[in-house]
Amino acid sequence: MSDISSKIINQRFRRKDTHGSISMPIYSSAAFEFDTAEIMEDAFLGKSGEHYYSRVSNPTVEAFEEHIKAASGAADVLAVSSGMAAISNVFMTIAHSGANIVTTSHLFGNTFSLLYVTLKNFGVEVRFCDMLDPDDVARHIDENTCAVFVEIITNPHLEVADLKALSALAHSKNVPLVADSTVIAWDSFNAKRLGVDLEVVSSTKYISGGATSIGGLILDHQTFDWSKSPVLGTIAKGLGKKAFSARLKGEISRNMGAYMSPQTAYMQSLGLETLDLRFKHCSEATLQLAEYLKTLPRIREVNYTGLPDNPFYALAREQFGKYQGAMLTFSLDDQAACFAFLNRLKLIRRATNLFDNKSLIIHPSSTIYGTLRPELKAMVNVPNNMLRLSVGLENVEDLKEDIRQAL
Ligand SMILES: *Cc1c(COP(=O)(O)O)cnc(C)c1O
């Protein structure tokens, strides 16, 4: 099946529901009972694939994970309680005290804080370099590097690194490429084709659709050879390229206790069915808005990878195709101008989050990055005259009118 919506919608449940339910019921149960002690033992040993406790696995969440596999082509998927849980579970699985992570300081705010503040206290070093310069990346990798980590379009700088080049470089040094692909939906983004080994996604964003719930996904493409990893090498002897998911599911996820709830999986399964339609529609609307914003004299700069004069246009087209997502940024004179503009908006909501059905706008410097210490704020380099807009499903003409009147 070629179409991503057909793939998702055609996905059947592992076992037919007792009542033939066409949408996956919410199995809101902490535990599952067994007819015999022997069957119960098999479940706990992972021999039967039966669910026994919803911190470990759950039928509703499993169905969602299977749908994500169909949509993304990933070999293994784990659904967790937030995008941040996805990122922290990945690093808990592949990092160790003494390891380092090679990345850029241009990261989503909490990811920056997780790597630079939280993991540092566990002896994991983060090395910031310029992801747009492969030589600089190469200089920062050594024998203790456990990952090269990148956001496929950085939020909110909207920079695009060459993933194939990064992947070749990382693999030549026996390091996996881990990518946060939250901002582009499948199949516009095909991680495997671009050499990404592990993918993390905040399913709070595009997948949940109507911003109904917080969730995260870890996708294992099983493309990386873990045999030389200090923490996965032993598992890889028996399980080869499945070593990452084996440790993630068998140890880390259940110990961290951030598995997705069945209620969230239910809501996000509904969102997933319309993901492709919404992503394409909102991407087209965002390009139209970006072009419109460029015509307005009070707007200093418009940043969107779908604009032909954007420095990342060619690379972004090559990696993601025609649809470049629903996030753009633009700048006004200063913070005061941004605040005055925000306060005059009537349709576009002043709210954080991305890729809701509603258009959302935020001043990142005073909010998402507002609590960072000044020296850290300087490192992430988010200008205080910049606004980030996430384009929803409203008519584009109505959005244009709201922006025009607020300016
Ligand atoms: C929102 C976001 C996250 C964090 O996801 P949560 O679901 O809010 O925990 C991580 N990375 C990117 C790029 C995001 O936009």
Ligand as a Chemical Component Dictionary entry (heavy atoms), coordinates in Angstrom:
data_LIG
# 
_chem_comp.id                   LIG 
_chem_comp.type                 NON-POLYMER 
_chem_comp.pdbx_formal_charge   0 
_chem_comp.three_letter_code    LIG 
# 
loop_
_chem_comp_atom.comp_id 
_chem_comp_atom.atom_id 
_chem_comp_atom.alt_atom_id 
_chem_comp_atom.type_symbol 
_chem_comp_atom.charge 
_chem_comp_atom.model_Cartn_x 
_chem_comp_atom.model_Cartn_y 
_chem_comp_atom.model_Cartn_z 
_chem_comp_atom.pdbx_ordinal 
LIG C1 C1 C 0 7.359  19.632 22.014 1  
LIG C2 C2 C 0 8.658  19.089 21.592 2  
LIG C3 C3 C 0 9.349  18.190 22.396 3  
LIG C4 C4 C 0 8.842  17.748 23.741 4  
LIG O1 O1 O 0 7.654  17.038 23.654 5  
LIG P1 P1 P 0 6.578  16.980 24.857 6  
LIG O2 O2 O 0 5.531  16.067 24.314 7  
LIG O3 O3 O 0 6.118  18.357 25.127 8  
LIG O4 O4 O 0 7.303  16.392 26.028 9  
LIG C5 C5 C 0 10.541 17.696 21.932 10 
LIG N1 N1 N 0 11.051 18.075 20.745 11 
LIG C6 C6 C 0 10.408 18.949 19.941 12 
LIG C7 C7 C 0 11.015 19.315 18.621 13 
LIG C8 C8 C 0 9.193  19.484 20.337 14 
LIG O5 O5 O 0 8.569  20.372 19.546 15 
# 
loop_
_chem_comp_bond.comp_id 
_chem_comp_bond.atom_id_1 
_chem_comp_bond.atom_id_2 
_chem_comp_bond.value_order 
_chem_comp_bond.pdbx_ordinal 
LIG C1 C2 SING 1  
LIG C2 C3 SING 2  
LIG C2 C8 DOUB 3  
LIG C3 C4 SING 4  
LIG C3 C5 DOUB 5  
LIG C4 O1 SING 6  
LIG O1 P1 SING 7  
LIG P1 O2 DOUB 8  
LIG P1 O3 SING 9  
LIG P1 O4 SING 10 
LIG C5 N1 SING 11 
LIG N1 C6 DOUB 12 
LIG C6 C7 SING 13 
LIG C6 C8 SING 14 
LIG C8 O5 SING 15 
# 
